[in-house]
């Protein structure tokens, strides 16, 4: 009884090697300014070309300025890499969504948005959050720069088939609980290494009732518990999402694709190497307190006390994280003042994320002393949000309304949190120094970030939704 | 790729769990292509904000400045896919990382660059960690030809590495060479796949210099396939 991942894997096998590796066809390759340069250099040095240019797409996102009126020169340290990507795309004949393109945006936001990611396709990118595309039923994963070169040269990768895990989300989440809370809850419960060596299929009624954008948020964070691939079986909602997008098939090709996509789900009785189940009905708003995505509490739950932890390694890790975050055990995070509120990143920068945040912000003001940013995931998301008037809600409240890019999630473009300042962020990583040297990051849903921005401190968003 | 046969040197214990690639090579090291990756290895743990060294950090201690081996905690290399983390370790002089387990992307990236990640079962790992922690300047040898490492107390510990990775490291073989030897299989696959999954193959005008797609070339009726690909490594 094959799983969804078995089915997709099988049809991409070019050749199985006797050492257990598989040469796997890659249908779509996304290239960005952060991880591609040495790969192009490698091709050039060995006189190789890009095998299938039309299956490769490039975009500037990591190192690009998000300021209004930005150009490729707005952030001086980024000029060199942006110029290199332009030159490389011309030399190797690749399509680039440059700073001024209406299609520019975070690579994992534009791939679904442009119809580049399709159900049942294999898709890779030199970025660990590539599994975001799994929200549409693409088998998608992140690779290193050497493998970026391999895909460009061969449109194929040598892979070992990962073990498979199913995570079933059951039940109806309460008001004020979002896809972000559910995946954070899972990571908090099972830790950052539970998915190492595994590809994950997300299933259950709570996933089925999610929109494709919400599923992308769930799949996005697969790597935060170690899983390179995360996927949701494509259904009507996914297919409707894809229909009519610029690179989606049309006419007879659409019909053929549709017939194929209808068969993309795990067979009843399919076996997984590991199986988890989460009851969503009692999940409360989640927020990280420490420096690893597994350092999680519900917003009204006390922080862990290292002295109450028996395992010496875990005790040391908790102590270290509490010290870094300047927090005291036993307290909840509620009422802790914040300095930054960031809404953006491949986890939570799509239109529905901005809508959820705007619902909280509407009629309120960003608290004095808080620097609050909205960085839409793509220029198309930005345009759609502006058409819906969301920009006005944010700007009137005192948020900065930026252009698309990775921004304060990875800080490659200079958007960062000042030392020892506290940030609440819709991003995916709260590592030490991630949002800037000594920056203290709390990960949460867009609604929770919006609630903190207007309150000046961490609050339970459910209190603000009741009005 | 630089071949790997055997490495002897100081082993630095950095036994924290879940060490991220962000910690190994922070964003600042990626902004400029001229950044000295080795000097910026673990930059936020090695230096204060004013640039001065934090003496207590293991790699700043006199005996460990020349470390060639890193003994790390579980789930080493989690987080970002940045291959720069591997380059930073290599530039510093680290050729081997030993841990109970590694994050998947880091593990692959390491092999692609001639850095040997050694996964040790917990029991062997604990014995080694004890031995390394008890000596001031723990010298170790990691011998890939014999699949054996020598602990600072002289004890030999066997380890396993996937066979194809081992061969590639010993021979300094780049994986791209293996892949491109299988090119005719890719041709065959794409020819059939264009019929079966026509929607995957996008036809669109491409900018820049024209590179005709190989898959669009007329494919000969009979394609010569390399006969010895089974072991995945060239003769």
HADDOCK unambig.tbl for C-alpha pairs under 7 A between the chains (distance, minus, plus):
assign (segid A and resid 14 and name CA) (segid B and resid 185 and name CA) 6.43 0.50 0.50
assign (segid A and resid 14 and name CA) (segid B and resid 186 and name CA) 6.27 0.50 0.50
assign (segid A and resid 14 and name CA) (segid B and resid 189 and name CA) 5.94 0.50 0.50
assign (segid A and resid 17 and name CA) (segid B and resid 230 and name CA) 5.19 0.50 0.50
assign (segid A and resid 17 and name CA) (segid B and resid 231 and name CA) 6.38 0.50 0.50
assign (segid A and resid 17 and name CA) (segid B and resid 232 and name CA) 5.84 0.50 0.50
assign (segid A and resid 18 and name CA) (segid B and resid 230 and name CA) 4.99 0.50 0.50
assign (segid A and resid 18 and name CA) (segid B and resid 231 and name CA) 5.51 0.50 0.50
assign (segid A and resid 19 and name CA) (segid B and resid 164 and name CA) 6.76 0.50 0.50
assign (segid A and resid 19 and name CA) (segid B and resid 231 and name CA) 5.81 0.50 0.50
assign (segid A and resid 19 and name CA) (segid B and resid 232 and name CA) 6.71 0.50 0.50
assign (segid A and resid 27 and name CA) (segid B and resid 200 and name CA) 6.54 0.50 0.50
assign (segid A and resid 51 and name CA) (segid B and resid 213 and name CA) 6.02 0.50 0.50
assign (segid A and resid 51 and name CA) (segid B and resid 214 and name CA) 6.19 0.50 0.50
assign (segid A and resid 52 and name CA) (segid B and resid 213 and name CA) 5.34 0.50 0.50
assign (segid A and resid 53 and name CA) (segid B and resid 213 and name CA) 6.99 0.50 0.50
assign (segid A and resid 54 and name CA) (segid B and resid 202 and name CA) 5.95 0.50 0.50
assign (segid A and resid 54 and name CA) (segid B and resid 203 and name CA) 6.74 0.50 0.50
assign (segid A and resid 54 and name CA) (segid B and resid 204 and name CA) 6.80 0.50 0.50
assign (segid A and resid 55 and name CA) (segid B and resid 202 and name CA) 6.70 0.50 0.50
assign (segid A and resid 77 and name CA) (segid B and resid 31 and name CA) 6.33 0.50 0.50
assign (segid A and resid 77 and name CA) (segid B and resid 32 and name CA) 6.67 0.50 0.50
assign (segid A and resid 78 and name CA) (segid B and resid 31 and name CA) 6.65 0.50 0.50
assign (segid A and resid 90 and name CA) (segid B and resid 207 and name CA) 6.80 0.50 0.50
assign (segid A and resid 90 and name CA) (segid B and resid 208 and name CA) 4.36 0.50 0.50
assign (segid A and resid 90 and name CA) (segid B and resid 209 and name CA) 6.33 0.50 0.50
assign (segid A and resid 91 and name CA) (segid B and resid 208 and name CA) 6.33 0.50 0.50
assign (segid A and resid 91 and name CA) (segid B and resid 209 and name CA) 5.91 0.50 0.50
assign (segid A and resid 92 and name CA) (segid B and resid 209 and name CA) 6.62 0.50 0.50
assign (segid A and resid 93 and name CA) (segid B and resid 206 and name CA) 6.34 0.50 0.50
assign (segid A and resid 93 and name CA) (segid B and resid 207 and name CA) 5.54 0.50 0.50
assign (segid A and resid 93 and name CA) (segid B and resid 208 and name CA) 4.61 0.50 0.50
assign (segid A and resid 93 and name CA) (segid B and resid 209 and name CA) 5.19 0.50 0.50
assign (segid A and resid 93 and name CA) (segid B and resid 210 and name CA) 5.99 0.50 0.50
assign (segid A and resid 93 and name CA) (segid B and resid 211 and name CA) 6.47 0.50 0.50
assign (segid A and resid 94 and name CA) (segid B and resid 206 and name CA) 6.55 0.50 0.50
assign (segid A and resid 94 and name CA) (segid B and resid 207 and name CA) 6.37 0.50 0.50
assign (segid A and resid 95 and name CA) (segid B and resid 206 and name CA) 6.43 0.50 0.50
assign (segid A and resid 95 and name CA) (segid B and resid 207 and name CA) 6.24 0.50 0.50
assign (segid A and resid 126 and name CA) (segid B and resid 81 and name CA) 6.85 0.50 0.50
assign (segid A and resid 127 and name CA) (segid B and resid 80 and name CA) 6.98 0.50 0.50
assign (segid A and resid 127 and name CA) (segid B and resid 81 and name CA) 5.57 0.50 0.50
assign (segid A and resid 128 and name CA) (segid B and resid 80 and name CA) 5.44 0.50 0.50
assign (segid A and resid 128 and name CA) (segid B and resid 81 and name CA) 4.95 0.50 0.50
assign (segid A and resid 142 and name CA) (segid B and resid 81 and name CA) 6.62 0.50 0.50
assign (segid A and resid 143 and name CA) (segid B and resid 81 and name CA) 6.24 0.50 0.50
assign (segid A and resid 143 and name CA) (segid B and resid 105 and name CA) 6.44 0.50 0.50
assign (segid A and resid 144 and name CA) (segid B and resid 81 and name CA) 5.67 0.50 0.50
assign (segid A and resid 144 and name CA) (segid B and resid 82 and name CA) 6.20 0.50 0.50
assign (segid A and resid 144 and name CA) (segid B and resid 83 and name CA) 5.31 0.50 0.50
assign (segid A and resid 144 and name CA) (segid B and resid 105 and name CA) 6.98 0.50 0.50
assign (segid A and resid 144 and name CA) (segid B and resid 109 and name CA) 5.93 0.50 0.50
assign (segid A and resid 145 and name CA) (segid B and resid 83 and name CA) 6.02 0.50 0.50
assign (segid A and resid 146 and name CA) (segid B and resid 112 and name CA) 6.78 0.50 0.50
assign (segid A and resid 150 and name CA) (segid B and resid 176 and name CA) 5.92 0.50 0.50
assign (segid A and resid 154 and name CA) (segid B and resid 180 and name CA) 6.79 0.50 0.50
assign (segid A and resid 193 and name CA) (segid B and resid 75 and name CA) 6.36 0.50 0.50
assign (segid A and resid 196 and name CA) (segid B and resid 103 and name CA) 6.09 0.50 0.50
assign (segid A and resid 196 and name CA) (segid B and resid 104 and name CA) 6.34 0.50 0.50
assign (segid A and resid 197 and name CA) (segid B and resid 104 and name CA) 6.24 0.50 0.50
assign (segid A and resid 223 and name CA) (segid B and resid 79 and name CA) 6.80 0.50 0.50
assign (segid A and resid 224 and name CA) (segid B and resid 79 and name CA) 6.48 0.50 0.50
assign (segid A and resid 226 and name CA) (segid B and resid 78 and name CA) 6.90 0.50 0.50
assign (segid A and resid 226 and name CA) (segid B and resid 103 and name CA) 6.48 0.50 0.50
assign (segid A and resid 249 and name CA) (segid B and resid 199 and name CA) 5.55 0.50 0.50
assign (segid A and resid 253 and name CA) (segid B and resid 198 and name CA) 6.39 0.50 0.50
assign (segid A and resid 253 and name CA) (segid B and resid 199 and name CA) 5.31 0.50 0.50
assign (segid A and resid 257 and name CA) (segid B and resid 199 and name CA) 6.50 0.50 0.50
assign (segid A and resid 411 and name CA) (segid B and resid 27 and name CA) 6.94 0.50 0.50
assign (segid A and resid 412 and name CA) (segid B and resid 27 and name CA) 6.01 0.50 0.50
assign (segid A and resid 412 and name CA) (segid B and resid 31 and name CA) 6.27 0.50 0.50
